[in-house]
Amino acid sequence: MNPKWKNIWNIAKMAGLLIVIFGSIGLVEKEYSERICLSINVDIDNQFENYFINESDIIDLITNGGERRIVGESFDDLNLKAIETELLNTKFIQDAEVFKDLEGNLMISINQSRPIARMISSKMSDRYISNNGKILPLSKRYTARVVLIDGTFADNPTLYDLYETESGKQLMDLLKFIEEDEFWKAQIAQMNIDKKGNVKIYTQVSKQVVEFGKPVEIQEKFMKLKIFYKEILPAKGWNSYNRVSVKFKDQIVCE
C-alpha cells in the first residue's frame, strides 16, 4: 500500500476508535445519570464514641420525616449538594459528604461534632461546647463525659460560636489544652467562669480552688499548677490550703 494511503488509513482507524470510545462513554454517562436511587447508605464516624445521631436520624432528616421521596427517584431529580448543606446545618454534624456510587446507591458519610465541655446553668438548659467552638444542645440519646462549666458565662443565652469573640477563642484554647493533655483531662472536673472571663478550676483529687485568671499564658500556668501538686502539696499536706492562684506571672499564691 502506498505510504500516503497507509497513513490516511491509520488516521481513519484511530478516528473511528475514538468515536467508538467516546460514544460508549456517552452511553454509560447517560445510563448513569438516569439511574434511580436504589438505597440510602449512611456511614457515621464514631471514633470519639459520640452517639448523638444514628442512621435513622439522618434518613429522617433528608426525607423530611418520610415526606420527601429519595429511594426510587432519579438522581437527575435529587440535589445532592442541597442534601449535604441540609446535613451540615444540623448542629450535631461537623462534616458531611453526599454522593452516588456506580451501583445506584446514595452514599452519606457523616462526622459528628465532638463535645469538649458542658455548660450547666440554673437559668437555662444545659448545652455543650463542641471541638469547633459551636454551642450544641443536649441529646436524649447520649451524655458526653466532659469538663463542666458554670458561672455567668454559662448563663449567657446568646452564645452560638466561641470563635466569634476574642474571649471565646481564649477559652477554646484552654479547653483544647485540657482535652489534649491526658493528665489534666483526668484531673479537671469543673470550671467556673465569671462575666469578666476569669476562670476558677475545681479538680478531682484535692479540695483547693484553683484561681486560673483569664485563659491566657495557659501552658505556663499549668506548669506552675503542676509544681503545686507535685512539690508543694506533698511537702505541706494535701489539706493545708483552700486556694491556689496561678494567675499572676511567675507566682504561685497558696492560702
C-alpha positions in Angstrom: 0.0 0.0 0.0 1.1 3.5 -0.8 2.7 5.1 2.3 0.4 8.1 1.9 -2.7 5.9 1.8 -1.4 3.8 4.7 -1.1 6.9 6.9 -4.6 8.0 5.9 -5.9 4.6 6.7 -4.2 4.6 10.1 -5.7 8.0 10.9 -9.1 6.9 9.9 -8.9 3.8 12.1 -7.8 5.9 15.1 -10.6 8.4 14.5 -13.1 5.5 14.3 -11.8 4.1 17.5 -12.1 7.4 19.3 -15.7 7.8 18.1 -16.5 4.3 19.5 -14.8 5.1 22.8 -16.5 8.5 23.3 -19.8 7.1 22.1 -19.5 4.3 24.7 -18.6 6.8 27.5 -21.6 8.9 26.5 -24.0 6.0 26.7 -22.6 5.0 30.1 -22.9 8.6 31.4 -26.5 8.8 30.1 -27.4 5.5 31.7 -25.7 6.5 34.9 -27.4 9.9 35.1 -30.8 8.4 34.5 -30.3 5.7 37.1 -32.7 5.8 40.0 -31.7 5.8 43.7 -31.8 2.2 44.9 -31.0 2.7 48.5 -29.5 5.1 51.1 -26.3 4.1 52.8 -25.2 6.0 55.9 -21.8 5.8 57.5 -21.3 7.7 60.8 -17.8 8.1 62.2 -17.9 7.3 65.9 -14.2 7.3 66.5 -14.7 9.6 69.6 -17.6 7.4 70.8 -20.1 10.1 70.2 -23.6 8.8 69.7 -25.7 11.9 69.3 -27.2 10.8 65.9 -27.8 7.5 64.2 -28.7 6.2 60.7 -32.5 6.6 61.2 -32.0 10.2 62.3 -30.1 11.0 59.1 -32.7 9.3 56.9 -35.5 11.0 58.7 -33.8 14.4 58.2 -33.1 14.1 54.5 -36.5 12.6 53.8 -38.3 15.2 55.9 -39.8 12.6 58.1 -40.7 10.4 55.2 -42.5 13.0 53.2 -39.7 13.5 50.7 -39.1 10.6 48.3 -35.5 9.7 47.7 -35.3 5.9 47.1 -36.8 5.3 43.7 -36.2 8.9 42.5 -33.9 9.6 39.5 -30.5 11.1 40.5 -31.3 13.8 38.0 -34.1 14.9 40.3 -32.0 14.8 43.5 -30.0 17.8 44.5 -27.1 16.1 46.4 -25.5 19.4 47.2 -28.7 20.7 48.9 -28.9 17.4 50.9 -25.3 17.9 52.0 -26.0 21.5 53.0 -29.0 20.4 55.0 -27.0 17.9 56.9 -24.2 20.5 57.6 -26.8 22.8 59.1 -27.6 20.1 61.8 -25.7 21.0 65.0 -24.5 17.5 65.8 -22.9 17.1 62.4 -19.5 18.6 61.8 -18.8 17.4 58.3 -20.9 15.6 55.7 -20.3 14.2 52.2 -23.2 13.1 49.9 -22.6 11.3 46.6 -23.9 8.5 44.4 -22.0 5.3 43.6 -21.9 3.3 40.4 -24.5 0.8 41.8 -27.2 3.5 42.1 -26.9 4.0 45.9 -27.0 7.3 47.7 -23.9 7.4 49.9 -23.8 9.6 53.0 -20.7 10.0 55.2 -21.0 11.8 58.5 -18.5 13.1 61.0 -20.2 14.1 64.3 -19.4 17.2 66.3 -17.4 16.3 69.4 -18.3 18.0 72.7 -15.3 19.0 74.9 -17.3 20.9 77.7 -20.8 21.1 79.1 -22.2 24.4 80.3 -24.5 24.0 83.3 -26.9 26.7 84.3 -29.8 27.3 86.7 -31.3 29.9 84.3 -31.5 27.8 81.1 -31.0 24.4 79.7 -27.5 22.8 79.7 -25.5 23.0 76.5 -22.3 21.5 75.1 -19.3 23.3 73.6 -18.0 21.4 70.6 -14.4 21.0 69.5 -15.0 23.6 66.8 -16.5 26.1 69.2 -20.1 25.7 68.3 -22.8 25.5 71.0 -24.8 22.3 70.9 -28.0 21.2 72.7 -28.1 18.2 74.9 -29.1 14.9 73.4 -31.7 12.4 74.8 -29.7 9.6 73.3 -26.2 10.2 74.7 -24.4 12.1 77.5 -20.8 13.1 77.0 -18.4 12.9 79.9 -16.6 16.3 79.6 -15.5 19.1 81.9 -18.4 21.1 83.4 -18.6 24.9 83.2 -20.8 27.1 85.4 -20.9 30.7 86.3 -22.1 33.8 84.5 -20.5 32.6 81.2 -22.8 29.5 81.2 -25.9 31.7 81.8 -25.4 33.6 78.6 -28.2 32.7 76.1 -26.6 34.4 73.2 -23.6 32.1 72.8 -23.5 30.3 69.4 -19.9 30.2 68.3 -17.0 30.8 70.7 -14.7 31.7 67.8 -16.7 34.8 67.1 -15.1 36.7 70.0 -11.5 37.0 71.3 -12.5 35.8 74.8 -14.2 32.9 73.2 -11.1 32.0 71.3 -9.1 32.1 74.5 -11.5 29.8 76.2 -11.3 27.4 73.3 -7.5 27.4 73.7 -7.9 26.5 77.3 -10.5 23.7 76.6 -8.4 22.2 73.8 -5.2 22.3 76.0 -7.1 20.3 78.7 -8.7 18.0 76.1 -5.3 17.1 74.6 -3.4 16.6 77.9 -4.3 13.2 79.4 -3.2 14.3 82.9 -5.3 17.5 83.1 -8.2 15.9 81.3 -8.4 13.4 84.0 -7.9 15.9 86.9 -10.1 18.8 86.0 -13.8 18.2 86.9 -15.3 21.7 86.6 -14.6 25.3 85.9 -16.4 28.5 87.0 -16.2 31.4 84.6 -17.4 34.9 85.6 -18.6 37.7 83.4 -15.1 39.1 83.0 -13.8 35.7 81.8 -11.8 34.8 84.9 -11.6 31.1 85.4 -11.7 29.0 88.6 -10.8 25.3 88.3 -12.0 22.5 90.6 -10.0 19.3 90.4 -10.9 15.6 91.1 -8.2 14.9 93.7 -7.9 17.9 96.0 -10.2 20.5 97.7 -8.2 23.5 96.6 -9.9 26.0 94.3 -7.5 27.0 91.5 -7.7 30.6 90.6 -6.5 30.5 87.0 -7.5 34.0 85.9 -8.0 34.8 82.2 -7.3 31.9 79.8 -4.0 33.3 78.6 -0.4 32.0 79.1 -2.1 28.7 79.5 0.9 26.4 79.3 2.9 28.5 81.8 0.0 28.5 84.3 -0.4 24.7 84.1 3.3 24.2 84.7 3.0 26.3 87.9 0.0 24.3 88.9 1.8 21.0 88.3 4.6 22.3 90.7 2.0 23.0 93.3 0.6 19.4 93.1 4.0 17.6 92.8 6.1 19.6 95.2 4.2 22.0 97.5 1.2 19.8 98.5 3.3 16.6 99.3 5.6 18.8 101.5 2.9 20.8 103.2 0.0 18.3 103.2 -3.0 17.9 100.9 -5.4 19.7 103.2 -3.0 22.6 104.0 -4.5 25.1 101.5 -8.0 26.0 100.4 -7.0 28.2 97.4 -4.1 28.3 95.0 -3.6 31.1 92.5 -1.5 30.9 89.3 -3.0 33.9 87.6 0.0 36.2 88.5 3.1 36.0 86.4 6.0 33.9 87.9 4.0 33.4 91.1 2.1 30.6 92.9 0.0 32.0 95.7 -1.3 29.5 98.3 -3.8 30.2 101.1 
